[in-house]
Amino acid sequence: MGLLEHNLFSAIKAANNIRNKYSHKDNYSVSIAELNSLKYNWTNDQAKAFKGACAKGTGEAVKIAMLFLCWSAIGLVKSDI
């Protein structure tokens, strides 16, 4: 697209692909491998938190991966609202 860094765009696109699968496939279940595509410039602490969430189950891993991705996107807003 040119407006976003390629890696961030790829992570957002991967999140949308996961959302589409949930919307259109009744028996869809996200995998940890798919969640790895949501990683964008993670720190060591974020990677450690994700690993811990994965140990608790896919649901927890989804929550933390999306939280980190959304936080990165929110960081794009530079001006006060």
C-alpha positions as CSV (number, residue, x, y, z in Angstrom):
1,M,0.0,0.0,0.0
2,G,2.9,2.4,0.6
3,L,1.4,4.1,3.6
4,L,2.3,1.4,6.2
5,E,5.6,-0.4,6.7
6,H,5.4,-3.7,4.8
7,N,5.7,-5.9,8.0
8,L,2.9,-4.0,9.7
9,F,0.7,-4.2,6.7
10,S,1.3,-7.9,6.4
11,A,0.4,-8.5,10.1
12,I,-2.8,-6.5,9.7
13,K,-3.7,-8.4,6.6
14,A,-3.0,-11.7,8.4
15,A,-5.4,-10.6,11.2
16,N,-8.1,-9.8,8.5
17,N,-7.6,-13.2,7.0
18,I,-8.1,-14.9,10.4
19,R,-11.3,-12.8,10.8
20,N,-12.6,-13.8,7.4
21,K,-12.0,-17.5,8.2
22,Y,-13.9,-17.1,11.5
23,S,-16.7,-15.3,9.6
24,H,-17.1,-17.9,6.8
25,K,-16.2,-21.3,8.3
26,D,-18.2,-22.6,11.1
27,N,-15.6,-25.2,12.2
28,Y,-12.6,-22.9,11.9
29,S,-10.0,-22.8,14.7
30,V,-7.0,-20.5,14.5
31,S,-3.6,-22.1,14.9
32,I,-0.5,-20.9,16.7
33,A,1.3,-20.8,13.4
34,E,-1.3,-18.4,12.1
35,L,-0.9,-16.2,15.1
36,N,2.9,-16.0,14.5
37,S,2.0,-14.0,11.4
38,L,0.6,-11.3,13.6
39,K,4.0,-10.5,15.1
40,Y,5.2,-7.0,14.4
41,N,8.5,-5.7,15.9
42,W,7.9,-7.6,19.2
43,T,10.3,-7.0,22.1
44,N,11.7,-9.9,24.0
45,D,9.1,-9.3,26.7
46,Q,6.3,-9.5,24.2
47,A,7.7,-12.8,22.8
48,K,8.0,-14.2,26.3
49,A,4.4,-13.1,27.1
50,F,3.1,-14.7,23.9
51,K,5.0,-18.0,24.7
52,G,3.4,-18.0,28.1
53,A,-0.1,-17.3,26.6
54,C,0.5,-20.2,24.1
55,A,1.1,-22.5,27.0
56,K,-2.3,-21.6,28.4
57,G,-4.1,-22.3,25.1
58,T,-4.8,-20.8,21.7
59,G,-7.5,-18.5,23.1
60,E,-5.0,-16.7,25.4
61,A,-2.5,-16.6,22.5
62,V,-5.1,-14.9,20.3
63,K,-5.9,-12.3,22.9
64,I,-2.3,-11.3,23.5
65,A,-1.2,-11.4,19.8
66,M,-4.2,-9.1,18.9
67,L,-3.5,-6.8,21.8
68,F,0.1,-6.4,20.7
69,L,-0.9,-5.8,17.0
70,C,-3.6,-3.3,18.0
71,W,-1.1,-1.5,20.3
72,S,1.3,-1.1,17.3
73,A,-1.4,0.3,15.2
74,I,-2.5,2.7,17.9
75,G,1.1,3.9,18.0
76,L,0.8,5.2,14.5
77,V,-1.4,8.0,15.7
78,K,1.1,10.8,16.5
79,S,-1.2,13.7,17.2
80,D,-3.5,14.3,20.2
81,I,-7.1,13.6,19.7
